[in-house]
Structures are given as structure tokens and as C-alpha cells.
Amino acid sequence: MASIEFQNVAKTFSRHAHRQLLRQRLVHWFRRAPNERFWALRDVSFRIEEGENVAIVGANGAGKSTLLSLVAGLSQPDRGRVTVHGRVAALLELGSGFHPDLTGRENVHLNASLLGLSRRRTLSLFDEIVDFSGLADFIDEPLRTYSSGMMVRLAFSIAVNVEPNFLLIDEVLAVGDHAFQAKCFAKIRELRDQGRTLLCVSHASTMIQQLCERALWLDRGALLMDGPIAEIIAAYEGRAALPRP
């Protein structure tokens, strides 16, 4: 049975990750100034079984995208354990897993290989991927000539057609035209009905309530609530409406 499990997971980043002049880097190096760490996730634990559809809510900087990157294997926790059983297809950042100098066709093969598909399996799915994307006329053009909406079309088409156990989406479907968004939602519902799992980050509460039954509420890196999505959304939006101290 496919599943995702976080056990007391913590993840930090340095606050000094911005660009610095060489002189500033040398000063920090010789002074051994301690880097201040930012806690993106703090002691987070939960389990998601295959077939569940889960939204992750929280303010900007709450740790939502960091959590998805850990599930996708793009980063590793500083503490705790992340266990993922099953194939994960991720739509986390526009153009991630793509190369701008390669054609759409070549990027389909590249992205599918990163998701663990063999060349033979990719070839068997290729026409279906291109047909869903609606990019047949552009598939042999370099990706750098694609608009942001076209890149989303191609990325989503690959992700939903590689038979993932888990589909991770981080706001990326906000890009693109309404017709394709409707097509994506229909496909997501189809995958859900097939027993696939959706793990979704979005500030569009209406959309995630249509797609998900459960929600995780992150606040400053900590898991504040985990439960039915209607309850979590009501609590989160009620708190967000309160004046800040």
C-alpha cells in the first residue's frame, strides 16, 4: 500500500543564503560568524494513505512548499524521517525538471525519466501526453519559446499520465487559461476516483474543498491542525480574519 509518513520532521535554512560580495563572504568565513537558521518545519508528524486527497493550508512562509519538496525527494530533513512508498509526480515550480534548450518532445522524455519511467513506457504514453497538453503543433520547438501557460500544460500532462500514486501541486495551476484549468480539474477528479492521492497547496479555498477531504494546517513550520477540510478551512480563515497584534 502506497503511503507518505512524516515522523518528527524538522527542516531549517540559513538566513544568509542571499547573494553576498566576496568581501562579505571572506569576513563571515574568517570571523566564523554563526549563521542564523530559519525553521521551515518543526517536529511535523502525519501519515497519508493512498486514496486520500489532502490540502496543505497556511500563510506564506508557513512551510507548505518545503513539505512538498521533502515528499518529492528534492530535499532532505535535518531531523526526523520522511517515508514515501509509491511514485510521486510533482508540479512544484514552473519549469522544474525541464531544460529550456531542449524541445518539448525531448523534455517529455527527460521529465518522464526523472519520474522513473523507462524509454519504452514513455514512448507508449507520448501521444497521450501530447494530446492532453494540446501542444502537438509546438512539441518540436525549444521550450524557451513556450509561454508560462504552455509549460504548465506540458508539465501537468506528463505528471497525470505517468500513473503516479501521489500528485503534488503547489499553486502552479493558477497559471493558464480557464479551459485548461477545467480540463485539469476533471483529470484530477478522474485520478482521485481511480484511488490516486492528491497533495495540494493553494490559497484558493473553494478549489481545494472541491478536490480534497482532509487538510493539514501549517503555522510557522508547525502542524497546527489535521482534520476534515471544512473544519480546517473554517478555523484557518477565521484566524486569518482576526487583526494582527
ChimeraX commands (.cxc) that place a marker at each C-alpha (Angstrom):
marker #1 position 0.00,0.00,0.00 radius 0.5
marker #1 position 1.41,3.39,-1.03 radius 0.5
marker #1 position 1.76,5.95,1.74 radius 0.5
marker #1 position 3.52,9.11,2.91 radius 0.5
marker #1 position 4.68,9.38,6.51 radius 0.5
marker #1 position 6.43,12.20,8.36 radius 0.5
marker #1 position 7.90,11.33,11.74 radius 0.5
marker #1 position 9.04,14.33,13.84 radius 0.5
marker #1 position 10.38,16.07,10.75 radius 0.5
marker #1 position 12.33,19.32,11.05 radius 0.5
marker #1 position 13.89,21.37,8.26 radius 0.5
marker #1 position 15.95,24.55,8.54 radius 0.5
marker #1 position 17.50,27.01,6.11 radius 0.5
marker #1 position 20.16,29.63,6.58 radius 0.5
marker #1 position 19.01,33.25,6.60 radius 0.5
marker #1 position 22.31,34.19,4.92 radius 0.5
marker #1 position 21.55,32.35,1.69 radius 0.5
marker #1 position 21.22,35.63,-0.25 radius 0.5
marker #1 position 23.94,36.90,-2.56 radius 0.5
marker #1 position 26.96,38.48,-0.88 radius 0.5
marker #1 position 30.05,40.30,-2.13 radius 0.5
marker #1 position 33.29,38.34,-1.96 radius 0.5
marker #1 position 34.49,40.70,0.79 radius 0.5
marker #1 position 31.41,39.93,2.89 radius 0.5
marker #1 position 31.89,36.19,2.41 radius 0.5
marker #1 position 35.52,36.42,3.49 radius 0.5
marker #1 position 34.57,38.39,6.60 radius 0.5
marker #1 position 31.95,35.78,7.55 radius 0.5
marker #1 position 34.43,32.99,6.87 radius 0.5
marker #1 position 37.28,34.35,9.00 radius 0.5
marker #1 position 35.07,35.57,11.80 radius 0.5
marker #1 position 33.18,32.26,11.81 radius 0.5
marker #1 position 30.01,34.20,12.37 radius 0.5
marker #1 position 27.20,31.76,13.16 radius 0.5
marker #1 position 24.52,31.61,10.52 radius 0.5
marker #1 position 21.04,32.26,11.84 radius 0.5
marker #1 position 18.79,29.31,10.96 radius 0.5
marker #1 position 15.19,29.63,9.87 radius 0.5
marker #1 position 12.89,26.77,10.91 radius 0.5
marker #1 position 10.79,25.93,7.86 radius 0.5
marker #1 position 9.31,22.85,9.57 radius 0.5
marker #1 position 9.28,21.98,13.27 radius 0.5
marker #1 position 8.61,18.48,14.58 radius 0.5
marker #1 position 5.93,17.67,11.97 radius 0.5
marker #1 position 4.28,14.22,12.05 radius 0.5
marker #1 position 1.42,12.82,9.96 radius 0.5
marker #1 position 0.55,9.91,7.67 radius 0.5
marker #1 position -1.29,9.92,4.33 radius 0.5
marker #1 position -2.61,6.70,2.82 radius 0.5
marker #1 position -3.11,6.08,-0.88 radius 0.5
marker #1 position -6.53,7.30,-1.96 radius 0.5
marker #1 position -6.61,10.27,0.43 radius 0.5
marker #1 position -6.74,13.79,-1.02 radius 0.5
marker #1 position -5.08,16.28,1.26 radius 0.5
marker #1 position -4.73,20.08,1.13 radius 0.5
marker #1 position -1.98,21.95,2.93 radius 0.5
marker #1 position -3.02,25.39,4.14 radius 0.5
marker #1 position -1.21,28.18,5.92 radius 0.5
marker #1 position 0.13,31.68,5.49 radius 0.5
marker #1 position 3.09,32.48,3.26 radius 0.5
marker #1 position 6.25,31.14,4.88 radius 0.5
marker #1 position 4.37,28.52,6.92 radius 0.5
marker #1 position 6.38,25.64,5.38 radius 0.5
marker #1 position 3.92,24.33,2.79 radius 0.5
marker #1 position 6.28,24.24,-0.19 radius 0.5
marker #1 position 9.09,22.87,1.99 radius 0.5
marker #1 position 6.84,19.99,3.00 radius 0.5
marker #1 position 6.06,19.18,-0.64 radius 0.5
marker #1 position 9.74,19.33,-1.59 radius 0.5
marker #1 position 10.50,16.75,1.11 radius 0.5
marker #1 position 7.76,14.46,-0.19 radius 0.5
marker #1 position 9.13,14.84,-3.72 radius 0.5
marker #1 position 12.66,14.00,-2.54 radius 0.5
marker #1 position 14.05,17.37,-3.65 radius 0.5
marker #1 position 15.46,17.98,-0.18 radius 0.5
marker #1 position 16.15,16.00,2.98 radius 0.5
marker #1 position 15.02,16.70,6.57 radius 0.5
marker #1 position 17.52,17.93,9.16 radius 0.5
marker #1 position 15.78,15.79,11.75 radius 0.5
marker #1 position 13.16,13.07,11.70 radius 0.5
marker #1 position 12.16,10.72,8.90 radius 0.5
marker #1 position 10.20,11.09,5.66 radius 0.5
marker #1 position 8.97,7.80,4.18 radius 0.5
marker #1 position 7.31,7.64,0.77 radius 0.5
marker #1 position 6.08,4.38,-0.75 radius 0.5
marker #1 position 4.89,4.89,-4.33 radius 0.5
marker #1 position 5.59,7.03,-7.39 radius 0.5
marker #1 position 5.39,10.78,-6.87 radius 0.5
marker #1 position 4.69,13.24,-9.69 radius 0.5
marker #1 position 5.27,16.85,-8.63 radius 0.5
marker #1 position 4.19,20.22,-10.03 radius 0.5
marker #1 position 6.08,22.44,-7.61 radius 0.5
marker #1 position 7.70,25.18,-9.63 radius 0.5
marker #1 position 7.10,26.35,-13.16 radius 0.5
marker #1 position 9.62,24.68,-15.45 radius 0.5
marker #1 position 11.16,22.41,-12.80 radius 0.5
marker #1 position 12.59,19.28,-14.39 radius 0.5
marker #1 position 12.67,20.97,-17.81 radius 0.5
marker #1 position 15.59,22.26,-19.89 radius 0.5
marker #1 position 14.87,25.43,-21.90 radius 0.5
marker #1 position 17.20,24.49,-24.79 radius 0.5
marker #1 position 15.54,21.12,-25.36 radius 0.5
marker #1 position 12.37,20.70,-27.40 radius 0.5
marker #1 position 9.03,19.85,-25.86 radius 0.5
marker #1 position 9.47,16.29,-27.14 radius 0.5
marker #1 position 12.90,15.95,-25.53 radius 0.5
marker #1 position 11.61,17.43,-22.28 radius 0.5
marker #1 position 8.81,14.88,-22.14 radius 0.5
marker #1 position 11.42,12.11,-22.23 radius 0.5
marker #1 position 13.66,13.93,-19.72 radius 0.5
marker #1 position 10.86,14.59,-17.25 radius 0.5
marker #1 position 9.41,11.10,-17.56 radius 0.5
marker #1 position 12.84,9.57,-16.90 radius 0.5
marker #1 position 13.15,11.68,-13.74 radius 0.5
marker #1 position 9.83,10.19,-12.65 radius 0.5
marker #1 position 11.22,6.69,-13.13 radius 0.5
marker #1 position 9.65,5.71,-16.45 radius 0.5
marker #1 position 11.56,3.61,-18.97 radius 0.5
marker #1 position 12.08,4.89,-22.52 radius 0.5
marker #1 position 9.70,2.22,-23.83 radius 0.5
marker #1 position 6.96,3.21,-21.38 radius 0.5
marker #1 position 7.44,6.91,-22.19 radius 0.5
marker #1 position 7.10,6.20,-25.91 radius 0.5
marker #1 position 3.86,4.30,-25.28 radius 0.5
marker #1 position 2.45,7.28,-23.33 radius 0.5
marker #1 position 3.87,10.03,-25.54 radius 0.5
marker #1 position 0.87,10.57,-27.83 radius 0.5
marker #1 position -1.49,10.64,-24.85 radius 0.5
marker #1 position 0.69,13.22,-23.08 radius 0.5
marker #1 position 0.89,15.49,-26.13 radius 0.5
marker #1 position -2.80,15.14,-26.91 radius 0.5
marker #1 position -3.80,16.14,-23.38 radius 0.5
marker #1 position -1.48,19.16,-23.45 radius 0.5
marker #1 position -2.84,20.40,-26.78 radius 0.5
marker #1 position 0.73,21.28,-27.86 radius 0.5
marker #1 position 1.15,18.99,-30.87 radius 0.5
marker #1 position 1.98,21.97,-33.12 radius 0.5
marker #1 position 4.77,23.10,-30.77 radius 0.5
marker #1 position 6.18,19.83,-29.42 radius 0.5
marker #1 position 9.34,20.04,-31.54 radius 0.5
marker #1 position 10.05,23.68,-30.65 radius 0.5
marker #1 position 12.58,24.62,-27.90 radius 0.5
marker #1 position 10.99,25.06,-24.51 radius 0.5
marker #1 position 12.41,28.59,-24.22 radius 0.5
marker #1 position 9.86,29.61,-26.88 radius 0.5
marker #1 position 6.94,28.37,-24.73 radius 0.5
marker #1 position 4.79,30.71,-22.68 radius 0.5
marker #1 position 4.33,30.01,-18.96 radius 0.5
marker #1 position 0.88,28.60,-19.70 radius 0.5
marker #1 position 2.29,26.22,-22.31 radius 0.5
marker #1 position 4.92,24.96,-19.86 radius 0.5
marker #1 position 2.21,24.28,-17.28 radius 0.5
marker #1 position 0.23,22.36,-19.90 radius 0.5
marker #1 position 3.20,20.16,-20.71 radius 0.5
marker #1 position 4.26,19.63,-17.09 radius 0.5
marker #1 position 0.75,18.75,-15.97 radius 0.5
marker #1 position 0.19,16.43,-18.93 radius 0.5
marker #1 position 3.33,14.48,-18.07 radius 0.5
marker #1 position 2.51,14.34,-14.35 radius 0.5
marker #1 position -1.02,12.99,-14.74 radius 0.5
marker #1 position -0.19,10.46,-17.43 radius 0.5
marker #1 position 2.74,8.67,-15.74 radius 0.5
marker #1 position 0.40,6.76,-13.41 radius 0.5
marker #1 position 1.53,8.39,-10.14 radius 0.5
marker #1 position 0.46,7.19,-6.72 radius 0.5
marker #1 position 0.80,10.77,-5.47 radius 0.5
marker #1 position 0.32,14.02,-7.39 radius 0.5
marker #1 position 1.81,17.09,-5.71 radius 0.5
marker #1 position 0.56,20.51,-6.81 radius 0.5
marker #1 position 1.84,23.84,-5.48 radius 0.5
marker #1 position -0.28,26.71,-6.85 radius 0.5
marker #1 position 1.03,26.05,-10.37 radius 0.5
marker #1 position -2.46,25.58,-11.84 radius 0.5
marker #1 position -3.14,29.26,-11.20 radius 0.5
marker #1 position -1.22,29.77,-14.47 radius 0.5
marker #1 position -3.02,29.00,-17.71 radius 0.5
marker #1 position -6.38,29.61,-19.31 radius 0.5
marker #1 position -9.72,28.69,-17.74 radius 0.5
marker #1 position -10.45,25.97,-20.29 radius 0.5
marker #1 position -7.26,24.11,-19.47 radius 0.5
marker #1 position -7.78,24.58,-15.73 radius 0.5
marker #1 position -11.21,22.96,-16.08 radius 0.5
marker #1 position -9.62,20.11,-18.04 radius 0.5
marker #1 position -7.01,19.69,-15.28 radius 0.5
marker #1 position -9.64,19.57,-12.54 radius 0.5
marker #1 position -11.59,16.95,-14.47 radius 0.5
marker #1 position -8.41,14.86,-14.82 radius 0.5
marker #1 position -7.60,15.25,-11.12 radius 0.5
marker #1 position -11.09,14.03,-10.22 radius 0.5
marker #1 position -10.59,11.08,-12.55 radius 0.5
marker #1 position -7.30,10.21,-10.83 radius 0.5
marker #1 position -8.97,10.58,-7.44 radius 0.5
marker #1 position -11.73,8.20,-8.49 radius 0.5
marker #1 position -9.02,5.73,-9.52 radius 0.5
marker #1 position -7.61,5.80,-5.98 radius 0.5
marker #1 position -4.69,8.18,-6.60 radius 0.5
marker #1 position -3.70,10.69,-3.94 radius 0.5
marker #1 position -3.58,14.46,-4.37 radius 0.5
marker #1 position -1.43,16.62,-2.09 radius 0.5
marker #1 position -2.27,20.21,-2.90 radius 0.5
marker #1 position -1.10,23.66,-1.79 radius 0.5
marker #1 position -3.35,26.55,-2.77 radius 0.5
marker #1 position -4.81,29.75,-1.34 radius 0.5
marker #1 position -7.98,29.09,-3.36 radius 0.5
marker #1 position -10.11,27.57,-0.60 radius 0.5
marker #1 position -13.08,26.86,-2.88 radius 0.5
marker #1 position -10.92,24.82,-5.25 radius 0.5
marker #1 position -9.21,22.72,-2.57 radius 0.5
marker #1 position -12.52,21.99,-0.86 radius 0.5
marker #1 position -13.79,20.61,-4.17 radius 0.5
marker #1 position -10.73,18.38,-4.55 radius 0.5
marker #1 position -9.77,17.36,-1.01 radius 0.5
marker #1 position -11.44,15.79,2.02 radius 0.5
marker #1 position -8.63,16.39,4.52 radius 0.5
marker #1 position -6.33,19.31,5.32 radius 0.5
marker #1 position -3.11,19.97,7.21 radius 0.5
marker #1 position -2.74,23.48,8.66 radius 0.5
marker #1 position 0.87,24.64,8.98 radius 0.5
marker #1 position 1.74,27.69,11.06 radius 0.5
marker #1 position 5.35,28.92,11.28 radius 0.5
marker #1 position 6.60,25.46,10.41 radius 0.5
marker #1 position 4.48,23.59,12.97 radius 0.5
marker #1 position 1.48,21.35,12.26 radius 0.5
marker #1 position -1.32,23.24,13.97 radius 0.5
marker #1 position -4.32,21.11,12.90 radius 0.5
marker #1 position -5.04,17.95,10.90 radius 0.5
marker #1 position -8.62,17.01,10.09 radius 0.5
marker #1 position -11.65,17.35,7.78 radius 0.5
marker #1 position -11.07,20.11,5.29 radius 0.5
marker #1 position -14.22,22.10,6.11 radius 0.5
marker #1 position -13.18,22.35,9.76 radius 0.5
marker #1 position -9.58,23.29,8.94 radius 0.5
marker #1 position -10.55,25.93,6.36 radius 0.5
marker #1 position -13.08,27.48,8.76 radius 0.5
marker #1 position -10.50,27.64,11.56 radius 0.5
marker #1 position -7.74,28.95,9.29 radius 0.5
marker #1 position -9.85,31.62,7.60 radius 0.5
marker #1 position -11.35,32.63,10.94 radius 0.5
marker #1 position -7.89,33.18,12.39 radius 0.5
marker #1 position -6.67,34.97,9.25 radius 0.5
marker #1 position -9.58,37.43,9.58 radius 0.5
marker #1 position -8.51,38.46,13.09 radius 0.5
marker #1 position -6.47,41.69,13.42 radius 0.5
marker #1 position -2.79,41.05,13.96 radius 0.5
marker #1 position -1.38,42.05,17.36 radius 0.5
marker link #1:1,2 radius 0.2
marker link #1:2,3 radius 0.2
marker link #1:3,4 radius 0.2
marker link #1:4,5 radius 0.2
marker link #1:5,6 radius 0.2
marker link #1:6,7 radius 0.2
marker link #1:7,8 radius 0.2
marker link #1:8,9 radius 0.2
marker link #1:9,10 radius 0.2
marker link #1:10,11 radius 0.2
marker link #1:11,12 radius 0.2
marker link #1:12,13 radius 0.2
marker link #1:13,14 radius 0.2
marker link #1:14,15 radius 0.2
marker link #1:15,16 radius 0.2
marker link #1:16,17 radius 0.2
marker link #1:17,18 radius 0.2
marker link #1:18,19 radius 0.2
marker link #1:19,20 radius 0.2
marker link #1:20,21 radius 0.2
marker link #1:21,22 radius 0.2
marker link #1:22,23 radius 0.2
marker link #1:23,24 radius 0.2
marker link #1:24,25 radius 0.2
marker link #1:25,26 radius 0.2
marker link #1:26,27 radius 0.2
marker link #1:27,28 radius 0.2
marker link #1:28,29 radius 0.2
marker link #1:29,30 radius 0.2
marker link #1:30,31 radius 0.2
marker link #1:31,32 radius 0.2
marker link #1:32,33 radius 0.2
marker link #1:33,34 radius 0.2
marker link #1:34,35 radius 0.2
marker link #1:35,36 radius 0.2
marker link #1:36,37 radius 0.2
marker link #1:37,38 radius 0.2
marker link #1:38,39 radius 0.2
marker link #1:39,40 radius 0.2
marker link #1:40,41 radius 0.2
marker link #1:41,42 radius 0.2
marker link #1:42,43 radius 0.2
marker link #1:43,44 radius 0.2
marker link #1:44,45 radius 0.2
marker link #1:45,46 radius 0.2
marker link #1:46,47 radius 0.2
marker link #1:47,48 radius 0.2
marker link #1:48,49 radius 0.2
marker link #1:49,50 radius 0.2
marker link #1:50,51 radius 0.2
marker link #1:51,52 radius 0.2
marker link #1:52,53 radius 0.2
marker link #1:53,54 radius 0.2
marker link #1:54,55 radius 0.2
marker link #1:55,56 radius 0.2
marker link #1:56,57 radius 0.2
marker link #1:57,58 radius 0.2
marker link #1:58,59 radius 0.2
marker link #1:59,60 radius 0.2
marker link #1:60,61 radius 0.2
marker link #1:61,62 radius 0.2
marker link #1:62,63 radius 0.2
marker link #1:63,64 radius 0.2
marker link #1:64,65 radius 0.2
marker link #1:65,66 radius 0.2
marker link #1:66,67 radius 0.2
marker link #1:67,68 radius 0.2
marker link #1:68,69 radius 0.2
marker link #1:69,70 radius 0.2
marker link #1:70,71 radius 0.2
marker link #1:71,72 radius 0.2
marker link #1:72,73 radius 0.2
marker link #1:73,74 radius 0.2
marker link #1:74,75 radius 0.2
marker link #1:75,76 radius 0.2
marker link #1:76,77 radius 0.2
marker link #1:77,78 radius 0.2
marker link #1:78,79 radius 0.2
marker link #1:79,80 radius 0.2
marker link #1:80,81 radius 0.2
marker link #1:81,82 radius 0.2
marker link #1:82,83 radius 0.2
marker link #1:83,84 radius 0.2
marker link #1:84,85 radius 0.2
marker link #1:85,86 radius 0.2
marker link #1:86,87 radius 0.2
marker link #1:87,88 radius 0.2
marker link #1:88,89 radius 0.2
marker link #1:89,90 radius 0.2
marker link #1:90,91 radius 0.2
marker link #1:91,92 radius 0.2
marker link #1:92,93 radius 0.2
marker link #1:93,94 radius 0.2
marker link #1:94,95 radius 0.2
marker link #1:95,96 radius 0.2
marker link #1:96,97 radius 0.2
marker link #1:97,98 radius 0.2
marker link #1:98,99 radius 0.2
marker link #1:99,100 radius 0.2
marker link #1:100,101 radius 0.2
marker link #1:101,102 radius 0.2
marker link #1:102,103 radius 0.2
marker link #1:103,104 radius 0.2
marker link #1:104,105 radius 0.2
marker link #1:105,106 radius 0.2
marker link #1:106,107 radius 0.2
marker link #1:107,108 radius 0.2
marker link #1:108,109 radius 0.2
marker link #1:109,110 radius 0.2
marker link #1:110,111 radius 0.2
marker link #1:111,112 radius 0.2
marker link #1:112,113 radius 0.2
marker link #1:113,114 radius 0.2
marker link #1:114,115 radius 0.2
marker link #1:115,116 radius 0.2
marker link #1:116,117 radius 0.2
marker link #1:117,118 radius 0.2
marker link #1:118,119 radius 0.2
marker link #1:119,120 radius 0.2
marker link #1:120,121 radius 0.2
marker link #1:121,122 radius 0.2
marker link #1:122,123 radius 0.2
marker link #1:123,124 radius 0.2
marker link #1:124,125 radius 0.2
marker link #1:125,126 radius 0.2
marker link #1:126,127 radius 0.2
marker link #1:127,128 radius 0.2
marker link #1:128,129 radius 0.2
marker link #1:129,130 radius 0.2
marker link #1:130,131 radius 0.2
marker link #1:131,132 radius 0.2
marker link #1:132,133 radius 0.2
marker link #1:133,134 radius 0.2
marker link #1:134,135 radius 0.2
marker link #1:135,136 radius 0.2
marker link #1:136,137 radius 0.2
marker link #1:137,138 radius 0.2
marker link #1:138,139 radius 0.2
marker link #1:139,140 radius 0.2
marker link #1:140,141 radius 0.2
marker link #1:141,142 radius 0.2
marker link #1:142,143 radius 0.2
marker link #1:143,144 radius 0.2
marker link #1:144,145 radius 0.2
marker link #1:145,146 radius 0.2
marker link #1:146,147 radius 0.2
marker link #1:147,148 radius 0.2
marker link #1:148,149 radius 0.2
marker link #1:149,150 radius 0.2
marker link #1:150,151 radius 0.2
marker link #1:151,152 radius 0.2
marker link #1:152,153 radius 0.2
marker link #1:153,154 radius 0.2
marker link #1:154,155 radius 0.2
marker link #1:155,156 radius 0.2
marker link #1:156,157 radius 0.2
marker link #1:157,158 radius 0.2
marker link #1:158,159 radius 0.2
marker link #1:159,160 radius 0.2
marker link #1:160,161 radius 0.2
marker link #1:161,162 radius 0.2
marker link #1:162,163 radius 0.2
marker link #1:163,164 radius 0.2
marker link #1:164,165 radius 0.2
marker link #1:165,166 radius 0.2
marker link #1:166,167 radius 0.2
marker link #1:167,168 radius 0.2
marker link #1:168,169 radius 0.2
marker link #1:169,170 radius 0.2
marker link #1:170,171 radius 0.2
marker link #1:171,172 radius 0.2
marker link #1:172,173 radius 0.2
marker link #1:173,174 radius 0.2
marker link #1:174,175 radius 0.2
marker link #1:175,176 radius 0.2
marker link #1:176,177 radius 0.2
marker link #1:177,178 radius 0.2
marker link #1:178,179 radius 0.2
marker link #1:179,180 radius 0.2
marker link #1:180,181 radius 0.2
marker link #1:181,182 radius 0.2
marker link #1:182,183 radius 0.2
marker link #1:183,184 radius 0.2
marker link #1:184,185 radius 0.2
marker link #1:185,186 radius 0.2
marker link #1:186,187 radius 0.2
marker link #1:187,188 radius 0.2
marker link #1:188,189 radius 0.2
marker link #1:189,190 radius 0.2
marker link #1:190,191 radius 0.2
marker link #1:191,192 radius 0.2
marker link #1:192,193 radius 0.2
marker link #1:193,194 radius 0.2
marker link #1:194,195 radius 0.2
marker link #1:195,196 radius 0.2
marker link #1:196,197 radius 0.2
marker link #1:197,198 radius 0.2
marker link #1:198,199 radius 0.2
marker link #1:199,200 radius 0.2
marker link #1:200,201 radius 0.2
marker link #1:201,202 radius 0.2
marker link #1:202,203 radius 0.2
marker link #1:203,204 radius 0.2
marker link #1:204,205 radius 0.2
marker link #1:205,206 radius 0.2
marker link #1:206,207 radius 0.2
marker link #1:207,208 radius 0.2
marker link #1:208,209 radius 0.2
marker link #1:209,210 radius 0.2
marker link #1:210,211 radius 0.2
marker link #1:211,212 radius 0.2
marker link #1:212,213 radius 0.2
marker link #1:213,214 radius 0.2
marker link #1:214,215 radius 0.2
marker link #1:215,216 radius 0.2
marker link #1:216,217 radius 0.2
marker link #1:217,218 radius 0.2
marker link #1:218,219 radius 0.2
marker link #1:219,220 radius 0.2
marker link #1:220,221 radius 0.2
marker link #1:221,222 radius 0.2
marker link #1:222,223 radius 0.2
marker link #1:223,224 radius 0.2
marker link #1:224,225 radius 0.2
marker link #1:225,226 radius 0.2
marker link #1:226,227 radius 0.2
marker link #1:227,228 radius 0.2
marker link #1:228,229 radius 0.2
marker link #1:229,230 radius 0.2
marker link #1:230,231 radius 0.2
marker link #1:231,232 radius 0.2
marker link #1:232,233 radius 0.2
marker link #1:233,234 radius 0.2
marker link #1:234,235 radius 0.2
marker link #1:235,236 radius 0.2
marker link #1:236,237 radius 0.2
marker link #1:237,238 radius 0.2
marker link #1:238,239 radius 0.2
marker link #1:239,240 radius 0.2
marker link #1:240,241 radius 0.2
marker link #1:241,242 radius 0.2
marker link #1:242,243 radius 0.2
marker link #1:243,244 radius 0.2
marker link #1:244,245 radius 0.2
view
